[in-house]
Amino acid sequence: MPMQAFFEPYYIEGENDWQCIYWKDSQAFTITGMFELNPHFNDPIHTFTLLTHNADNEVFAHKGSQP
């Protein structure tokens, strides 16, 4: 899945603070995920799950923000 950023929960002293995760140089990137058409509702919906990495890597930057 191509993207420029995504949000992850970041827990500080038990409190959830949403973090925006992106490349430091603001370039687009791809991330692995799982995609499915979920037929278990009145109107079937598409679902997508990101497989992510911790935001504490020096390659990524993060800042607190509400999604």
PQR file with spaces between the fields and no chain letter, atoms N, CA, C, O and H, PARSE charges and radii, in Angstrom:
ATOM       1  N    MET     1       0.836   -1.160    0.000 -0.4000 1.5000
ATOM       2  CA   MET     1       0.000    0.000    0.000 -0.0000 2.0000
ATOM       3  C    MET     1       0.892    1.238    0.000  0.5500 1.7000
ATOM       4  O    MET     1       1.669    1.417    0.938 -0.5500 1.4000
ATOM       5  N    PRO     2       0.813    2.091   -1.005 -0.5600 1.5000
ATOM       6  CA   PRO     2       1.591    3.337   -0.997  0.2800 2.0000
ATOM       7  C    PRO     2       0.978    4.364   -0.045  0.5500 1.7000
ATOM       8  O    PRO     2      -0.244    4.460    0.061 -0.5500 1.4000
ATOM       9  N    MET     3       1.810    5.119    0.635 -0.4000 1.5000
ATOM      10  CA   MET     3       1.327    6.159    1.552 -0.0000 2.0000
ATOM      11  C    MET     3       2.443    7.135    1.879  0.5500 1.7000
ATOM      12  O    MET     3       3.612    6.883    1.587 -0.5500 1.4000
ATOM      13  H    MET     3       2.803    5.041    0.549  0.4000 1.0000
ATOM      14  N    GLN     4       2.069    8.251    2.490 -0.4000 1.5000
ATOM      15  CA   GLN     4       3.042    9.233    2.947 -0.0000 2.0000
ATOM      16  C    GLN     4       3.120    9.275    4.459  0.5500 1.7000
ATOM      17  O    GLN     4       4.109    9.770    5.001 -0.5500 1.4000
ATOM      18  H    GLN     4       1.119    8.456    2.728  0.4000 1.0000
ATOM      19  N    ALA     5       2.112    8.773    5.161 -0.4000 1.5000
ATOM      20  CA   ALA     5       2.090    8.763    6.620 -0.0000 2.0000
ATOM      21  C    ALA     5       0.979    7.840    7.106  0.5500 1.7000
ATOM      22  O    ALA     5       0.061    7.506    6.356 -0.5500 1.4000
ATOM      23  H    ALA     5       1.310    8.372    4.721  0.4000 1.0000
ATOM      24  N    PHE     6       1.073    7.435    8.371 -0.4000 1.5000
ATOM      25  CA   PHE     6      -0.003    6.703    9.022 -0.0000 2.0000
ATOM      26  C    PHE     6       0.042    7.034   10.510  0.5500 1.7000
ATOM      27  O    PHE     6       1.038    7.567   11.001 -0.5500 1.4000
ATOM      28  H    PHE     6       1.818    7.707    8.981  0.4000 1.0000
ATOM      29  N    PHE     7      -1.035    6.720   11.227 -0.4000 1.5000
ATOM      30  CA   PHE     7      -1.125    7.013   12.655 -0.0000 2.0000
ATOM      31  C    PHE     7      -1.009    5.726   13.468  0.5500 1.7000
ATOM      32  O    PHE     7      -1.563    4.692   13.094 -0.5500 1.4000
ATOM      33  H    PHE     7      -1.843    6.287   10.829  0.4000 1.0000
ATOM      34  N    GLU     8      -0.290    5.800   14.570 -0.4000 1.5000
ATOM      35  CA   GLU     8      -0.100    4.687   15.496 -0.0000 2.0000
ATOM      36  C    GLU     8      -0.344    5.177   16.911  0.5500 1.7000
ATOM      37  O    GLU     8      -0.008    6.318   17.224 -0.5500 1.4000
ATOM      38  H    GLU     8       0.160    6.640   14.874  0.4000 1.0000
ATOM      39  N    PRO     9      -0.922    4.346   17.781 -0.5600 1.5000
ATOM      40  CA   PRO     9      -1.030    4.748   19.187  0.2800 2.0000
ATOM      41  C    PRO     9       0.342    4.673   19.845  0.5500 1.7000
ATOM      42  O    PRO     9       1.101    3.736   19.597 -0.5500 1.4000
ATOM      43  N    TYR    10       0.658    5.640   20.670 -0.4000 1.5000
ATOM      44  CA   TYR    10       1.920    5.700   21.403 -0.0000 2.0000
ATOM      45  C    TYR    10       1.550    5.919   22.863  0.5500 1.7000
ATOM      46  O    TYR    10       0.912    6.915   23.204 -0.5500 1.4000
ATOM      47  H    TYR    10       0.041    6.401   20.872  0.4000 1.0000
ATOM      48  N    TYR    11       1.943    5.003   23.710 -0.4000 1.5000
ATOM      49  CA   TYR    11       1.511    5.044   25.107 -0.0000 2.0000
ATOM      50  C    TYR    11       2.577    5.678   25.994  0.5500 1.7000
ATOM      51  O    TYR    11       3.717    5.214   26.046 -0.5500 1.4000
ATOM      52  H    TYR    11       2.461    4.194   23.433  0.4000 1.0000
ATOM      53  N    ILE    12       2.190    6.742   26.689 -0.4000 1.5000
ATOM      54  CA   ILE    12       3.058    7.437   27.622 -0.0000 2.0000
ATOM      55  C    ILE    12       2.377    7.377   28.984  0.5500 1.7000
ATOM      56  O    ILE    12       1.307    7.954   29.176 -0.5500 1.4000
ATOM      57  H    ILE    12       1.265    7.119   26.647  0.4000 1.0000
ATOM      58  N    GLU    13       3.001    6.679   29.926 -0.4000 1.5000
ATOM      59  CA   GLU    13       2.445    6.536   31.272 -0.0000 2.0000
ATOM      60  C    GLU    13       0.988    6.070   31.240  0.5500 1.7000
ATOM      61  O    GLU    13       0.147    6.582   31.980 -0.5500 1.4000
ATOM      62  H    GLU    13       3.870    6.211   29.770  0.4000 1.0000
ATOM      63  N    GLY    14       0.701    5.102   30.381 -0.4000 1.5000
ATOM      64  CA   GLY    14      -0.634    4.533   30.294 -0.0000 2.0000
ATOM      65  C    GLY    14      -1.629    5.331   29.475  0.5500 1.7000
ATOM      66  O    GLY    14      -2.751    4.871   29.263 -0.5500 1.4000
ATOM      67  H    GLY    14       1.384    4.687   29.780  0.4000 1.0000
ATOM      68  N    GLU    15      -1.255    6.511   29.010 -0.4000 1.5000
ATOM      69  CA   GLU    15      -2.142    7.346   28.194 -0.0000 2.0000
ATOM      70  C    GLU    15      -1.802    7.159   26.716  0.5500 1.7000
ATOM      71  O    GLU    15      -0.631    7.106   26.341 -0.5500 1.4000
ATOM      72  H    GLU    15      -0.344    6.885   29.183  0.4000 1.0000
ATOM      73  N    ASN    16      -2.823    7.061   25.893 -0.4000 1.5000
ATOM      74  CA   ASN    16      -2.645    6.890   24.454 -0.0000 2.0000
ATOM      75  C    ASN    16      -2.511    8.250   23.781  0.5500 1.7000
ATOM      76  O    ASN    16      -3.385    9.105   23.926 -0.5500 1.4000
ATOM      77  H    ASN    16      -3.775    7.104   26.197  0.4000 1.0000
ATOM      78  N    ASP    17      -1.421    8.453   23.045 -0.4000 1.5000
ATOM      79  CA   ASP    17      -1.195    9.671   22.274 -0.0000 2.0000
ATOM      80  C    ASP    17      -0.955    9.246   20.829  0.5500 1.7000
ATOM      81  O    ASP    17       0.061    8.615   20.536 -0.5500 1.4000
ATOM      82  H    ASP    17      -0.711    7.759   22.927  0.4000 1.0000
ATOM      83  N    TRP    18      -1.868    9.581   19.925 -0.4000 1.5000
ATOM      84  CA   TRP    18      -1.724    9.172   18.527 -0.0000 2.0000
ATOM      85  C    TRP    18      -0.529    9.875   17.897  0.5500 1.7000
ATOM      86  O    TRP    18      -0.358   11.085   18.050 -0.5500 1.4000
ATOM      87  H    TRP    18      -2.692   10.093   20.163  0.4000 1.0000
ATOM      88  N    GLN    19       0.293    9.111   17.190 -0.4000 1.5000
ATOM      89  CA   GLN    19       1.490    9.624   16.547 -0.0000 2.0000
ATOM      90  C    GLN    19       1.355    9.496   15.028  0.5500 1.7000
ATOM      91  O    GLN    19       0.893    8.472   14.525 -0.5500 1.4000
ATOM      92  H    GLN    19       0.154    8.129   17.066  0.4000 1.0000
ATOM      93  N    CYS    20       1.757   10.531   14.312 -0.4000 1.5000
ATOM      94  CA   CYS    20       1.808   10.498   12.851 -0.0000 2.0000
ATOM      95  C    CYS    20       3.198    9.982   12.471  0.5500 1.7000
ATOM      96  O    CYS    20       4.202   10.594   12.834 -0.5500 1.4000
ATOM      97  H    CYS    20       2.132   11.363   14.721  0.4000 1.0000
ATOM      98  N    ILE    21       3.265    8.871   11.751 -0.4000 1.5000
ATOM      99  CA   ILE    21       4.523    8.238   11.371 -0.0000 2.0000
ATOM     100  C    ILE    21       4.774    8.527    9.895  0.5500 1.7000
ATOM     101  O    ILE    21       3.896    8.313    9.060 -0.5500 1.4000
ATOM     102  H    ILE    21       2.449    8.374   11.456  0.4000 1.0000
ATOM     103  N    TYR    22       5.975    9.014    9.573 -0.4000 1.5000
ATOM     104  CA   TYR    22       6.314    9.362    8.187 -0.0000 2.0000
ATOM     105  C    TYR    22       7.827    9.341    8.031  0.5500 1.7000
ATOM     106  O    TYR    22       8.557    9.397    9.021 -0.5500 1.4000
ATOM     107  H    TYR    22       6.689    9.188   10.251  0.4000 1.0000
ATOM     108  N    TRP    23       8.304    9.259    6.782 -0.4000 1.5000
ATOM     109  CA   TRP    23       9.736    9.352    6.516 -0.0000 2.0000
ATOM     110  C    TRP    23      10.194   10.767    6.845  0.5500 1.7000
ATOM     111  O    TRP    23       9.465   11.730    6.606 -0.5500 1.4000
ATOM     112  H    TRP    23       7.711    9.214    5.978  0.4000 1.0000
ATOM     113  N    LYS    24      11.391   10.891    7.388 -0.4000 1.5000
ATOM     114  CA   LYS    24      11.920   12.207    7.741 -0.0000 2.0000
ATOM     115  C    LYS    24      12.012   13.136    6.538  0.5500 1.7000
ATOM     116  O    LYS    24      11.864   14.350    6.679 -0.5500 1.4000
ATOM     117  H    LYS    24      11.983   10.109    7.582  0.4000 1.0000
ATOM     118  N    ASP    25      12.256   12.572    5.351 -0.4000 1.5000
ATOM     119  CA   ASP    25      12.365   13.414    4.145 -0.0000 2.0000
ATOM     120  C    ASP    25      11.014   13.592    3.444  0.5500 1.7000
ATOM     121  O    ASP    25      10.971   14.119    2.333 -0.5500 1.4000
ATOM     122  H    ASP    25      12.376   11.586    5.237  0.4000 1.0000
ATOM     123  N    SER    26       9.923   13.168    4.062 -0.4000 1.5000
ATOM     124  CA   SER    26       8.541   13.327    3.570 -0.0000 2.0000
ATOM     125  C    SER    26       8.247   12.595    2.267  0.5500 1.7000
ATOM     126  O    SER    26       7.266   12.909    1.593 -0.5500 1.4000
ATOM     127  H    SER    26       9.958   12.740    4.965  0.4000 1.0000
ATOM     128  N    GLN    27       9.071   11.633    1.906 -0.4000 1.5000
ATOM     129  CA   GLN    27       8.840   10.868    0.685 -0.0000 2.0000
ATOM     130  C    GLN    27       7.757    9.813    0.911  0.5500 1.7000
ATOM     131  O    GLN    27       7.552    9.350    2.034 -0.5500 1.4000
ATOM     132  H    GLN    27       9.868   11.377    2.454  0.4000 1.0000
ATOM     133  N    ALA    28       7.073    9.443   -0.160 -0.4000 1.5000
ATOM     134  CA   ALA    28       6.089    8.361   -0.105 -0.0000 2.0000
ATOM     135  C    ALA    28       6.828    7.034    0.099  0.5500 1.7000
ATOM     136  O    ALA    28       8.003    6.911   -0.248 -0.5500 1.4000
ATOM     137  H    ALA    28       7.239    9.819   -1.071  0.4000 1.0000
ATOM     138  N    PHE    29       6.134    6.048    0.661 -0.4000 1.5000
ATOM     139  CA   PHE    29       6.711    4.728    0.879 -0.0000 2.0000
ATOM     140  C    PHE    29       5.599    3.697    0.762  0.5500 1.7000
ATOM     141  O    PHE    29       4.424    4.051    0.668 -0.5500 1.4000
ATOM     142  H    PHE    29       5.180    6.148    0.943  0.4000 1.0000
ATOM     143  N    THR    30       5.965    2.444    0.768 -0.4000 1.5000
ATOM     144  CA   THR    30       4.966    1.374    0.741 -0.0000 2.0000
ATOM     145  C    THR    30       5.058    0.595    2.048  0.5500 1.7000
ATOM     146  O    THR    30       6.104    0.557    2.696 -0.5500 1.4000
ATOM     147  H    THR    30       6.919    2.157    0.844  0.4000 1.0000
ATOM     148  N    ILE    31       3.951   -0.018    2.416 -0.4000 1.5000
ATOM     149  CA   ILE    31       3.907   -0.806    3.642 -0.0000 2.0000
ATOM     150  C    ILE    31       3.081   -2.060    3.379  0.5500 1.7000
ATOM     151  O    ILE    31       2.129   -2.039    2.599 -0.5500 1.4000
ATOM     152  H    ILE    31       3.101    0.014    1.890  0.4000 1.0000
ATOM     153  N    THR    32       3.456   -3.143    4.034 -0.4000 1.5000
ATOM     154  CA   THR    32       2.748   -4.401    3.882 -0.0000 2.0000
ATOM     155  C    THR    32       1.447   -4.368    4.676  0.5500 1.7000
ATOM     156  O    THR    32       1.383   -3.801    5.766 -0.5500 1.4000
ATOM     157  H    THR    32       4.229   -3.161    4.668  0.4000 1.0000
ATOM     158  N    GLY    33       0.435   -4.971    4.123 -0.4000 1.5000
ATOM     159  CA   GLY    33      -0.837   -5.026    4.826 -0.0000 2.0000
ATOM     160  C    GLY    33      -1.670   -6.195    4.338  0.5500 1.7000
ATOM     161  O    GLY    33      -1.277   -6.915    3.420 -0.5500 1.4000
ATOM     162  H    GLY    33       0.486   -5.432    3.237  0.4000 1.0000
ATOM     163  N    MET    34      -2.808   -6.372    4.952 -0.4000 1.5000
ATOM     164  CA   MET    34      -3.746   -7.417    4.562 -0.0000 2.0000
ATOM     165  C    MET    34      -5.059   -6.744    4.172  0.5500 1.7000
ATOM     166  O    MET    34      -5.549   -5.868    4.885 -0.5500 1.4000
ATOM     167  H    MET    34      -3.128   -5.787    5.697  0.4000 1.0000
ATOM     168  N    PHE    35      -5.625   -7.153    3.042 -0.4000 1.5000
ATOM     169  CA   PHE    35      -6.819   -6.544    2.488 -0.0000 2.0000
ATOM     170  C    PHE    35      -7.890   -7.616    2.342  0.5500 1.7000
ATOM     171  O    PHE    35      -7.583   -8.754    1.985 -0.5500 1.4000
ATOM     172  H    PHE    35      -5.227   -7.864    2.463  0.4000 1.0000
ATOM     173  N    GLU    36      -9.133   -7.266    2.613 -0.4000 1.5000
ATOM     174  CA   GLU    36     -10.225   -8.228    2.475 -0.0000 2.0000
ATOM     175  C    GLU    36     -11.545   -7.503    2.230  0.5500 1.7000
ATOM     176  O    GLU    36     -11.778   -6.421    2.769 -0.5500 1.4000
ATOM     177  H    GLU    36      -9.382   -6.342    2.903  0.4000 1.0000
ATOM     178  N    LEU    37     -12.399   -8.102    1.421 -0.4000 1.5000
ATOM     179  CA   LEU    37     -13.780   -7.649    1.291 -0.0000 2.0000
ATOM     180  C    LEU    37     -14.572   -8.441    2.333  0.5500 1.7000
ATOM     181  O    LEU    37     -14.699   -9.661    2.225 -0.5500 1.4000
ATOM     182  H    LEU    37     -12.210   -8.981    0.984  0.4000 1.0000
ATOM     183  N    ASN    38     -15.096   -7.757    3.323 -0.4000 1.5000
ATOM     184  CA   ASN    38     -15.785   -8.406    4.438 -0.0000 2.0000
ATOM     185  C    ASN    38     -17.284   -8.455    4.144  0.5500 1.7000
ATOM     186  O    ASN    38     -17.954   -7.423    4.187 -0.5500 1.4000
ATOM     187  H    ASN    38     -14.993   -6.766    3.411  0.4000 1.0000
ATOM     188  N    PRO    39     -17.822   -9.652    3.841 -0.5600 1.5000
ATOM     189  CA   PRO    39     -19.231   -9.778    3.472  0.2800 2.0000
ATOM     190  C    PRO    39     -20.175   -9.965    4.659  0.5500 1.7000
ATOM     191  O    PRO    39     -21.355  -10.249    4.454 -0.5500 1.4000
ATOM     192  N    HIS    40     -19.692   -9.815    5.891 -0.4000 1.5000
ATOM     193  CA   HIS    40     -20.472  -10.125    7.082 -0.0000 2.0000
ATOM     194  C    HIS    40     -21.347   -8.975    7.574  0.5500 1.7000
ATOM     195  O    HIS    40     -21.802   -8.997    8.718 -0.5500 1.4000
ATOM     196  H    HIS    40     -18.733   -9.584    6.058  0.4000 1.0000
ATOM     197  N    PHE    41     -21.587   -7.984    6.744 -0.4000 1.5000
ATOM     198  CA   PHE    41     -22.434   -6.853    7.102 -0.0000 2.0000
ATOM     199  C    PHE    41     -23.537   -6.711    6.064  0.5500 1.7000
ATOM     200  O    PHE    41     -23.468   -7.333    5.003 -0.5500 1.4000
ATOM     201  H    PHE    41     -21.218   -7.966    5.815  0.4000 1.0000
ATOM     202  N    ASN    42     -24.548   -5.909    6.350 -0.4000 1.5000
ATOM     203  CA   ASN    42     -25.617   -5.684    5.371 -0.0000 2.0000
ATOM     204  C    ASN    42     -25.046   -5.154    4.068  0.5500 1.7000
ATOM     205  O    ASN    42     -25.422   -5.610    2.988 -0.5500 1.4000
ATOM     206  H    ASN    42     -24.605   -5.404    7.211  0.4000 1.0000
ATOM     207  N    ASP    43     -24.132   -4.183    4.168 -0.4000 1.5000
ATOM     208  CA   ASP    43     -23.398   -3.684    3.008 -0.0000 2.0000
ATOM     209  C    ASP    43     -21.951   -4.112    3.172  0.5500 1.7000
ATOM     210  O    ASP    43     -21.260   -3.589    4.046 -0.5500 1.4000
ATOM     211  H    ASP    43     -23.826   -3.813    5.045  0.4000 1.0000
ATOM     212  N    PRO    44     -21.461   -5.060    2.349 -0.5600 1.5000
ATOM     213  CA   PRO    44     -20.072   -5.521    2.506  0.2800 2.0000
ATOM     214  C    PRO    44     -19.091   -4.341    2.502  0.5500 1.7000
ATOM     215  O    PRO    44     -19.280   -3.374    1.765 -0.5500 1.4000
ATOM     216  N    ILE    45     -18.063   -4.428    3.316 -0.4000 1.5000
ATOM     217  CA   ILE    45     -17.066   -3.359    3.406 -0.0000 2.0000
ATOM     218  C    ILE    45     -15.671   -3.911    3.120  0.5500 1.7000
ATOM     219  O    ILE    45     -15.395   -5.090    3.340 -0.5500 1.4000
ATOM     220  H    ILE    45     -17.910   -5.214    3.915  0.4000 1.0000
ATOM     221  N    HIS    46     -14.806   -3.039    2.629 -0.4000 1.5000
ATOM     222  CA   HIS    46     -13.401   -3.389    2.444 -0.0000 2.0000
ATOM     223  C    HIS    46     -12.662   -3.080    3.743  0.5500 1.7000
ATOM     224  O    HIS    46     -12.878   -2.032    4.352 -0.5500 1.4000
ATOM     225  H    HIS    46     -15.030   -2.081    2.450  0.4000 1.0000
ATOM     226  N    THR    47     -11.797   -3.991    4.159 -0.4000 1.5000
ATOM     227  CA   THR    47     -10.990   -3.764    5.348 -0.0000 2.0000
ATOM     228  C    THR    47      -9.514   -3.844    4.977  0.5500 1.7000
ATOM     229  O    THR    47      -9.137   -4.549    4.041 -0.5500 1.4000
ATOM     230  H    THR    47     -11.622   -4.842    3.664  0.4000 1.0000
ATOM     231  N    PHE    48      -8.678   -3.113    5.723 -0.4000 1.5000
ATOM     232  CA   PHE    48      -7.238   -3.123    5.488 -0.0000 2.0000
ATOM     233  C    PHE    48      -6.522   -3.002    6.822  0.5500 1.7000
ATOM     234  O    PHE    48      -6.862   -2.145    7.638 -0.5500 1.4000
ATOM     235  H    PHE    48      -8.984   -2.541    6.484  0.4000 1.0000
ATOM     236  N    THR    49      -5.551   -3.840    7.044 -0.4000 1.5000
ATOM     237  CA   THR    49      -4.751   -3.819    8.266 -0.0000 2.0000
ATOM     238  C    THR    49      -3.298   -3.580    7.894  0.5500 1.7000
ATOM     239  O    THR    49      -2.747   -4.281    7.046 -0.5500 1.4000
ATOM     240  H    THR    49      -5.275   -4.536    6.382  0.4000 1.0000
ATOM     241  N    LEU    50      -2.674   -2.583    8.531 -0.4000 1.5000
ATOM     242  CA   LEU    50      -1.249   -2.316    8.309 -0.0000 2.0000
ATOM     243  C    LEU    50      -0.404   -3.191    9.215  0.5500 1.7000
ATOM     244  O    LEU    50      -0.755   -3.413   10.374 -0.5500 1.4000
ATOM     245  H    LEU    50      -3.122   -2.014    9.220  0.4000 1.0000
ATOM     246  N    LEU    51       0.703   -3.686    8.693 -0.4000 1.5000
ATOM     247  CA   LEU    51       1.698   -4.372    9.501 -0.0000 2.0000
ATOM     248  C    LEU    51       2.811   -3.356    9.711  0.5500 1.7000
ATOM     249  O    LEU    51       3.537   -3.035    8.770 -0.5500 1.4000
ATOM     250  H    LEU    51       0.988   -3.505    7.752  0.4000 1.0000
ATOM     251  N    THR    52       2.957   -2.847   10.924 -0.4000 1.5000
ATOM     252  CA   THR    52       3.839   -1.709   11.176 -0.0000 2.0000
ATOM     253  C    THR    52       5.046   -2.079   12.017  0.5500 1.7000
ATOM     254  O    THR    52       5.178   -3.207   12.492 -0.5500 1.4000
ATOM     255  H    THR    52       2.367   -3.107   11.689  0.4000 1.0000
ATOM     256  N    HIS    53       5.917   -1.108   12.189 -0.4000 1.5000
ATOM     257  CA   HIS    53       7.145   -1.235   12.962 -0.0000 2.0000
ATOM     258  C    HIS    53       7.135   -0.156   14.033  0.5500 1.7000
ATOM     259  O    HIS    53       6.484    0.875   13.860 -0.5500 1.4000
ATOM     260  H    HIS    53       5.810   -0.191   11.803  0.4000 1.0000
ATOM     261  N    ASN    54       7.839   -0.369   15.128 -0.4000 1.5000
ATOM     262  CA   ASN    54       7.899    0.650   16.176 -0.0000 2.0000
ATOM     263  C    ASN    54       8.395    1.977   15.629  0.5500 1.7000
ATOM     264  O    ASN    54       9.255    2.016   14.749 -0.5500 1.4000
ATOM     265  H    ASN    54       8.367   -1.206   15.268  0.4000 1.0000
ATOM     266  N    ALA    55       7.844    3.069   16.160 -0.4000 1.5000
ATOM     267  CA   ALA    55       8.193    4.416   15.694 -0.0000 2.0000
ATOM     268  C    ALA    55       9.491    4.934   16.291  0.5500 1.7000
ATOM     269  O    ALA    55       9.851    6.084   16.040 -0.5500 1.4000
ATOM     270  H    ALA    55       7.146    3.037   16.875  0.4000 1.0000
ATOM     271  N    ASP    56      10.208    4.133   17.070 -0.4000 1.5000
ATOM     272  CA   ASP    56      11.430    4.608   17.712 -0.0000 2.0000
ATOM     273  C    ASP    56      12.683    4.393   16.850  0.5500 1.7000
ATOM     274  O    ASP    56      13.796    4.604   17.330 -0.5500 1.4000
ATOM     275  H    ASP    56       9.915    3.198   17.274  0.4000 1.0000
ATOM     276  N    ASN    57      12.522    3.985   15.613 -0.4000 1.5000
ATOM     277  CA   ASN    57      13.644    3.795   14.698 -0.0000 2.0000
ATOM     278  C    ASN    57      14.080    5.150   14.145  0.5500 1.7000
ATOM     279  O    ASN    57      13.229    5.995   13.866 -0.5500 1.4000
ATOM     280  H    ASN    57      11.618    3.813   15.223  0.4000 1.0000
ATOM     281  N    GLU    58      15.388    5.380   13.979 -0.4000 1.5000
ATOM     282  CA   GLU    58      15.835    6.698   13.523 -0.0000 2.0000
ATOM     283  C    GLU    58      15.453    7.008   12.078  0.5500 1.7000
ATOM     284  O    GLU    58      15.567    8.157   11.650 -0.5500 1.4000
ATOM     285  H    GLU    58      16.080    4.694   14.205  0.4000 1.0000
ATOM     286  N    VAL    59      15.002    6.008   11.317 -0.4000 1.5000
ATOM     287  CA   VAL    59      14.578    6.245    9.935 -0.0000 2.0000
ATOM     288  C    VAL    59      13.238    6.967    9.893  0.5500 1.7000
ATOM     289  O    VAL    59      12.969    7.736    8.970 -0.5500 1.4000
ATOM     290  H    VAL    59      14.909    5.075   11.665  0.4000 1.0000
ATOM     291  N    PHE    60      12.399    6.717   10.894 -0.4000 1.5000
ATOM     292  CA   PHE    60      11.089    7.334   10.946 -0.0000 2.0000
ATOM     293  C    PHE    60      11.083    8.541   11.865  0.5500 1.7000
ATOM     294  O    PHE    60      11.869    8.622   12.808 -0.5500 1.4000
ATOM     295  H    PHE    60      12.618    6.092   11.644  0.4000 1.0000
ATOM     296  N    ALA    61      10.203    9.462   11.586 -0.4000 1.5000
ATOM     297  CA   ALA    61       9.938   10.595   12.469 -0.0000 2.0000
ATOM     298  C    ALA    61       8.510   10.446   12.956  0.5500 1.7000
ATOM     299  O    ALA    61       7.687    9.831   12.278 -0.5500 1.4000
ATOM     300  H    ALA    61       9.564    9.396   10.819  0.4000 1.0000
ATOM     301  N    HIS    62       8.205   10.996   14.114 -0.4000 1.5000
ATOM     302  CA   HIS    62       6.823   10.952   14.585 -0.0000 2.0000
ATOM     303  C    HIS    62       6.539   12.203   15.391  0.5500 1.7000
ATOM     304  O    HIS    62       7.423   12.792   16.012 -0.5500 1.4000
ATOM     305  H    HIS    62       8.874   11.496   14.664  0.4000 1.0000
ATOM     306  N    LYS    63       5.277   12.584   15.360 -0.4000 1.5000
ATOM     307  CA   LYS    63       4.844   13.735   16.140 -0.0000 2.0000
ATOM     308  C    LYS    63       3.425   13.480   16.606  0.5500 1.7000
ATOM     309  O    LYS    63       2.649   12.833   15.903 -0.5500 1.4000
ATOM     310  H    LYS    63       4.558   12.105   14.855  0.4000 1.0000
ATOM     311  N    GLY    64       3.080   13.974   17.766 -0.4000 1.5000
ATOM     312  CA   GLY    64       1.745   13.782   18.305 -0.0000 2.0000
ATOM     313  C    GLY    64       0.717   14.548   17.487  0.5500 1.7000
ATOM     314  O    GLY    64       0.917   15.708   17.128 -0.5500 1.4000
ATOM     315  H    GLY    64       3.710   14.500   18.337  0.4000 1.0000
ATOM     316  N    SER    65      -0.385   13.871   17.204 -0.4000 1.5000
ATOM     317  CA   SER    65      -1.450   14.503   16.447 -0.0000 2.0000
ATOM     318  C    SER    65      -2.694   13.649   16.569  0.5500 1.7000
ATOM     319  O    SER    65      -2.594   12.430   16.709 -0.5500 1.4000
ATOM     320  H    SER    65      -0.547   12.928   17.496  0.4000 1.0000
ATOM     321  N    GLN    66      -3.837   14.249   16.519 -0.4000 1.5000
ATOM     322  CA   GLN    66      -5.081   13.485   16.523 -0.0000 2.0000
ATOM     323  C    GLN    66      -5.377   13.041   15.103  0.5500 1.7000
ATOM     324  O    GLN    66      -5.237   13.832   14.171 -0.5500 1.4000
ATOM     325  H    GLN    66      -3.918   15.239   16.406  0.4000 1.0000
ATOM     326  N    PRO    67      -5.792   11.770   14.916 -0.5600 1.5000
ATOM     327  CA   PRO    67      -6.120   11.298   13.556  0.2800 2.0000
ATOM     328  C    PRO    67      -7.351   11.972   13.002  0.5500 1.7000
ATOM     329  O    PRO    67      -7.756   11.687   11.875 -0.5500 1.4000
